[in-house]
Amino acid sequence: MQISILQDEILRQEVFRPIHYLGSKYRILDFIEETVDKIDGSKGRVCDLFAGSCSVAFKLAHSRPVIAADVQEYSRVIGSALLLASPKPPDNIAAAFRSLERISELNHAIKPLVDYEENCLKQAVEKNVLPLCDLIEHGSVIAYQLQGSKASDELSTLLSDTIKRLKKANLFDGTQALAVKYFGGLYFSYHQASQIDSILYYISEVADQPVQNLLLASLLSTVSEAVNTVGKQFAQPLRAYNSDGHPKSGVAKAAFKDRTKDLFREFEKWVRRYSDVPSFSHSNLVRRSDYIETLDHLPSDTSLIYADPPYTRDHYSRFYHVLETLCLRDNPSVSKNTANGVTQISRGIYRSERHQSPFCIKSQAPVAFENLFKKSLQSDCQLLVSYSPFDESKKSHPRLLTLTDLLALAKKYYRNVEILSPGKFSHSKLNHSDKHLHSSDEAEVLIACLL
């Protein structure tokens, strides 16, 4: 019965939200589809050029073939699970994970930290929140290993001992403790991180690539729901203290809610959801490639390109670096920041080689957008570009190119350029409301570049 309900829901809404996504198009999916159908009645293939969470591609795929392209691996994984043939997942997944967990050397190595965190959560419920705040701020294993820590003596001792135990078990330098080492204590509880590592190990043993994609996408959705941050994003770990040094209100409640979730159970739910996605009657394509490579190698049946590039200095890779690392499972180096003459590793444990989009670099953005318009026209495709207006006279998050700039570039290549609006709505900004910069009530327009 439950499976039938999920199938009916997906078929009715034609919507799937795999992860919490910055600037999600969730609320204008119908408008995007209506616009695509209006300007391209041929029902040709649509290329979702910056696919991200693939929600737009999934919506459009119900009525026409699509190609979902993005430079990030996590997007390729999600797109493959949603848009390509849905394989049957293995049986008894949860039992296999729990069996791995019981015999795992990893869980033995981190048990003191797990016990300590459970005690911190218990104390927080009893109104002593300071040990938990200390763990949230200073509990990263990799941060302690690379540069020491300002943690309490007890937590510092446990972190040091955990590193020794992981090394003794030959787990520290490889990828079997990837989530524990990079993200435990910081984004997830240590126990949740070990569950993530168990799932990753299980997935790595699956030989069938489509099944791997389904399982890995299910893991990405699981961690996106479980992560203990404001807005469920990975751009910045929680700050447990206010600027005056006192614990933030609500930090204990949020930590308890997020960090006590059983990720094996949540993972099972997401596996069922992905498995219930109906197969499409036409052939969809999913590629991991940047926008230039994608535009240079479009399938011949592509008739329209939908582009939702970034517009600000905020590189999207910062918001999804945890997802990217889990997909690549590659033990990355950690980026560093220098402030006031002091160099430290990034507090968010960002990948040092994470993607830097030319659309987010002031000196490169004009050329990047010009290439977008030029190559789309060379491909003999109509182009639909999403843009979020902003008020330059107010405290808005400035775009590197204004709408006027974009229209001027578009008209260099397309003779017929129109601005279309779905009406008033606001994007989810993935942070506290008091941190929101002013944004236009008309938070999104579509620039239609027609042949």
N, C-alpha and C positions, 0 to 999 in steps of 0.2 A: 504493500500500500504506500509506504513512504517513498519508494523508488518511483512509483507511478506519479505521485504528487510532484516530485522534483522534475520529472520529465514534462509534465503538463505545464509547470511553471516556466521552464526554459523555453518550451515551444511557444507559449503564450507571449512571454515578454521578450524573447530573443535577446536576452541580456545576461551577461555573466560578469561578475566583479571578482576577479581572481585575487587582487591585492589592493591595499589602500594606495591610491595614486594621486600625485600632485596634479592639479588642473584636470581632473577626470572629466570626460565628456558624457558621463552617465546620464545627466539630465537633458542633454540635447541630442541624444542618439537618434530619436525619431526625426528631429529637424535635419540632422545630417543626412539620414537615409532619404528623406523626402527631397532634399536639395540634389543629392546625387542622382536620384531617379528623374528629376525634372530636367537637369542639364545633360543627362546621358541616358536617353531612352533606349539605347542599343542593348542595355544589360551586359555590356562588356566587363572585362576584369577591372577591378579597382585596386590600385596599389596604395596601401596604408604605409606611408613612407617613414614615419617615426612611430612605429606601432605601439611601443610601451607596453601597457597591460593588455593590449589587443582587444579591448572592449569594442572599439569602432569596427575593426575588421570582423569580429564575431557577429556583430549586428548586421553588417552589410552582406556577410557570407550567406545569410538566409535567403537572399534573393539574387545573388550573382557570384561568380568566382572572384576571389580576392588573392592578393599577395601581401603578406604582412612582413615588413622589413624593419629591422632596427639593428643598431651597432652593438647592442648589449645582449649577452648570452641569456640572461634571465627572460628577456622578451621572446627570444627564439624558443625557449623551453615552453613558456606559457602558450605561445601561438601554435606550436606543434601539438600540444595537448588539446587545444580548443578547436583547431581548424582542420586537422588531418584526421584520418580514420581513428576512431577510439578503440584501442585494444582492450581485451579483458584483463583486469589486474590479477595477480596471483591470489590464491585463497589463503586464509588464515594469516594475514599480514601481521596483525597485532600480536598474535601468539609468537610469531617468529621474532619480532622485535623484543618482546619481553624475555624470551629465551636468551637472546643475545645480551640483554641488559643484566641478567642474573649472573652470567659467567664472564662478563666483560672485565678485563683488566683496567679499562678506563674508569669504570665506576668504582673500583677498589681504590684507584689512585686519587680520585677526587672526593671520596667519601667524607673526609674531615671538613672540606669546604662546604659540601652539601649539608652536613649536619649543622655547621655553624650558621649557614644562611637560614635554615629552618628555625633555629633558635632566635635569630635576629627578627624574623617575621613574627614569631610568637611574642617576643618582647615588644614589638611595635604594636601588636594588638592590645597589649597590656599598658600602652602609653609610653613606653621607653623606646623612642624611634631613633635615637642617635646611632646605635650600632648598625641599623639598617641603612641609614643615610651614609654612614662611612663606607659600607659595602657598595652601595650604588655609585658613589663618587670614586672609590679607589680600589674596587674589587677585580679589575681586569688582570688576568694572568699574564697576557702578553705585555701590557704596559709595565707591570712589575718587573718582568724579566728584562725588558729593554732599558728601563731607566729608573728602577726602584719605585717607591711609592710613598705617599704621605699618609698612608693608612695607619690605623691604630696598631700598636705593637702586636696584639693578638691576631689581627687579620694579616699583617705583614708576615708573621711567622707561618701562618697557614698557607699563604701564597708561596712562600719560599719552599716550604715542605712539599706542596703539591707539585711544583716544578721538578723537584728532586725525584718524587715518586713517578711522575710521567717520564722522566728521562731514564730512570731505572727500568721501566717497562717498555722502553724504546718506542714511546708514543709521542714524545715532544716534537721531534724534528720532522715527522711525516704529517699525514693528513687525517689520521684516525682520531685525533683529538682536536680537529680544526675548530669546531664551534665552541668547545670548552675553552680553548686557548685564546681565541680572538673575541668571542662574544659573551661568554659566561660571566655572570655578575654584572655586566654592563648593559646588555640588551635583554638578556634572559636569565632565569635562575641557572645555577650550575647544573642542577638535575635536568632541566629542560635542554640545556646545551648538550648534555650527554645523550639525551633522547634524539636530538637532531643528528649527532654523530652516529648513533646506531642506525637511524634511517638512511643517512648518507652511505654508510657501509653496505647496508642491505641493497640499496639502489645500485651501487657500484658492482655488485655481484650478479645483477640481472643482465642477461646477454641481449635481450630484445630491445632495440633502440626506442620504438614507439612506447613500450611499457616503461622504459626509463623516463621518457619525457612526461608521461602521465604521472608517475610517482614523484618525480622531481617538482613538477608544477604543483602537485598537491602539497608538497613540503613548503614551497614558497608561499602558498596561500595560508598554510598553517602558521608559519612564523610571522607573516604579516598581521594576522589576527592576534597573536600572542605577545608580540614584542611590547616590552614595558617602557614605552616612550609616549610623549604627548603627540597625538595625531597619528599614532601607529606608523611613523616613518623612521628612517634610519639616518637622517641628516645630523642629528645631535642626540646623544644620550641624555637621560634625565639629569637635571640639576636638582639635587636633593635639598639644597639650602637656598634661602633668599639672600639678597645682597647684604643684609644685615647679619648673616651668619646663623640665623635661626632656621630650623627645618621648615620646609614648605608644608602648608596644610594640604591634606589629602594624599601626600606621597605614600604613606603607609597603606592606605586603603587601595590605591591603584596598584602598588607593588604586590599586595596580597592577592588581588583579583587576577593580575596577569601572571605572576610567577608561580602560582599554584595550579595552573592549568596542566592537565595531562596531555602532552602533545601527541602521544600515540593515539589517544581517543580522538583528538581533533583531526589528526592526519587521516584516520579511517573515514571520517565524515567527508573530508575533501576528496579522497579517492573515489568515494561513491558519487559525489557531485560531478567530477570530471568524467567518470565512467558513464554517467547518464546523459552526457551531451550526445545528441543524435548525430549520426554521420550525414555529411552533405552529399547531395547528388552530383555536384560538380567538383572539379579538381582545384583545390586551394594550394597555395604555395607559401612557404615560410622560409625566410632567409635571415641570416645574421650578416649584415653588411652595412656600410655607411651610405649616406644618401647619394653620393656621387656614383659609387659602384652600382647601387641599385638602379639609378636612372640610366646608367650606361648599359645595363643588361636587362631591361624590362622585357617580359614576354610580349610577343607580337600582338596578342589579343587584348593588351591593356589599353583601355580607352580613357580612363580618368585616374588622376593622382590626388589623393587626399593627404595633405601635409599639415602636421601640427608641431612645428619646430619650437624649441625654447626661444624666449625673447629677452631674458634678463641675464645678469651675470651669474645666476645660480645654475651650476652644472647639475643636471638631473642625476648624474651618476652618484652624486653625494647622497641622494635620498634613497638609493637602491643598492649601495655597495655591498651590504650584507647579503642580499639576494644573489648578486653577481658572484661573490666569493663562494657561496654555497653551491652554485651551479658549476663553477670552474674547479672547486675543491683543489686549490693550487698553492696553499701556504704562502700568501703574498707578503711582500715587504710592506711596512706601514709608513705612510707619509708623515712628514714633519712640518711644524710651523715655527716661525721665529717671531717673537714679540719682545720688545724692550731688550734686545740683544741676547735673549735666551731662546735656544732651540729645543723644542720638545716634540715628541710624537703627537700626532693629532688625537685629540680626546675621543673623537668618534671612531678611531682605529680604521681610518680610510686606507684603501688600497693605494699604494704610491703610484701605480700605473693606471689608475682609473681614467675613463674616457673624458677628454676635455673637448667639448663641442665648439666648433668655430662660430656657431650661432650665439654662443655665450661670451665671446671675446670681442670687445668693442672694435678693435682694429680689423678683425676678420669677418664680422657679421655682415657688412654690406656685400662683400664678395660672395659669401655663402648664399645669401638670399638671391643675388643676381644669378648664380649658378643654378639655383633651384628653378627660377623662372625660365632661364635659357634652355636648360636641359629638358625640362618638361615640354617646352614647345618643340624642341628637336625630336622628341619622342612622339610627336603628333598627338599629344594627350591634352585634354582639358585638365585644369588644375583648380583644386579647391583648397584654400589655405585658411586655417583657423588663426584668429588673432584676438587677443584680449586688450581692448582699449584702456588707456589710463589718462588721468587728468594731470597734465604737467604743472598746473598751478597749485596742486595739493600735494600732500605727503604720500605720494603713490610710489609703488615699486617700479622704478623707471624701466621702460623697454629700451633696448639698444637701438631699435629702429621704430620710429613712429608710424602710425597708420598712413600718414601722408607720404613718408619715405617709401613704404611698401607699395603703395599705389603707383608711385612714380616709376619704380622698378618694374612692376607688373606691366605697365603700359608701354614700356620699351619693347616688350616682346609680344604681348597679347593685345589685339585691337579692341576687344570687348571685355571690359573689367567691371564687375558689379560688386557692391557690398550688400550682403544679406544678413539679417538679424533674426534670432529666435525669440527676441523679447528680453525682458529683465530677469536676470538670475545672477547668483554669485557662486564662484568656485569655492570648493573646500580648500583651505590653505594649510591644513595639517598642523595647526598650532593653536595656542590660546587666543580667544577673541580679542584680548587686550593687546595682543601683538600684531593684529591685522593692520596693514597699511591701507590707506584709502584706495578703493577700487571703484571703477565705474559700475553703476547699476546694470548697464548693458555689458556684462562681463565677457561676452564672446560675440564676434561677428565672423562670418565666412566671406572671404574674398574669392569670388568666382572669376576665373580667368578662362574665357571661352574662345574656342577656335572660330 
